[in-house]
Amino acid sequence: MLVLTRKSNQSIMIGDEIEISVLAIVGEKVRIGIQAPRDVPVFRKEVYLEIRAEHADGSEHVAAEVDAALHELGEPPVSE
């Protein structure tokens, strides 16, 4: 695991297309922003693990389920 120290308004890059920015630090909470291509799914870990647990065969149907959930919320699908 790579461990980095960043201050508010500083970022890290993952590859050429994913930027993670520290937006604010308040007490023990850190607010981050993630810019990634729309085809790269980004989840909180607990949500990701829940989706994976629902699919014994791994992530084969995860994208379709996420798109369906976003559609129910009125959001554009991840795959667009």
C-alpha positions in Angstrom: 0.0 0.0 0.0 1.3 3.4 -0.9 0.7 6.0 1.9 0.7 9.7 0.9 0.2 12.8 2.9 -1.8 15.6 1.3 -3.3 18.9 2.6 -6.6 20.5 1.6 -6.7 21.5 -2.1 -4.0 19.0 -3.0 -4.4 16.0 -5.3 -3.0 12.7 -6.3 -3.2 11.1 -9.8 -3.9 7.5 -10.6 -2.7 6.9 -14.1 -3.5 9.7 -16.5 -7.3 9.9 -16.0 -8.1 9.6 -12.3 -7.6 12.5 -9.9 -8.3 12.3 -6.2 -8.4 15.6 -4.4 -8.6 16.5 -0.7 -11.4 19.0 -0.5 -11.6 19.5 3.3 -10.3 18.1 6.5 -12.6 18.6 9.6 -11.5 16.8 12.7 -11.2 13.1 11.9 -13.2 13.4 8.6 -11.6 14.0 5.2 -13.8 15.1 2.3 -12.4 13.9 -1.0 -13.3 14.4 -4.6 -12.7 11.9 -7.4 -12.6 12.7 -11.1 -12.6 9.6 -13.3 -13.9 8.6 -16.7 -17.6 7.7 -16.7 -16.7 4.1 -17.6 -14.7 3.7 -14.4 -17.1 2.7 -11.6 -16.3 4.4 -8.2 -18.0 3.1 -5.1 -17.6 3.4 -1.3 -15.9 0.2 -0.2 -18.9 -1.0 1.8 -21.2 -0.5 -1.2 -18.7 -2.3 -3.5 -18.5 -5.3 -1.1 -22.3 -5.5 -0.9 -22.7 -5.6 -4.6 -19.9 -8.2 -4.9 -21.6 -10.3 -2.2 -24.8 -10.3 -4.1 -23.0 -11.9 -7.1 -21.3 -15.1 -6.3 -19.6 -15.1 -9.7 -17.8 -11.8 -9.1 -18.4 -8.6 -11.0 -19.9 -9.9 -14.3 -23.3 -8.3 -13.7 -22.3 -5.5 -11.4 -22.3 -2.8 -14.1 -25.9 -3.7 -15.2 -27.1 -3.6 -11.6 -25.5 -0.3 -10.9 -26.9 1.2 -14.1 -30.4 -0.1 -13.1 -30.0 1.5 -9.6 -28.9 4.8 -11.1 -31.8 4.7 -13.5 -34.2 4.3 -10.6 -32.6 7.4 -9.0 -32.9 9.4 -12.2 -29.1 9.5 -12.8 -27.4 8.7 -16.1 -26.0 5.2 -16.4 -22.3 4.7 -15.6 -21.7 3.1 -19.0 -22.7 6.4 -20.9 
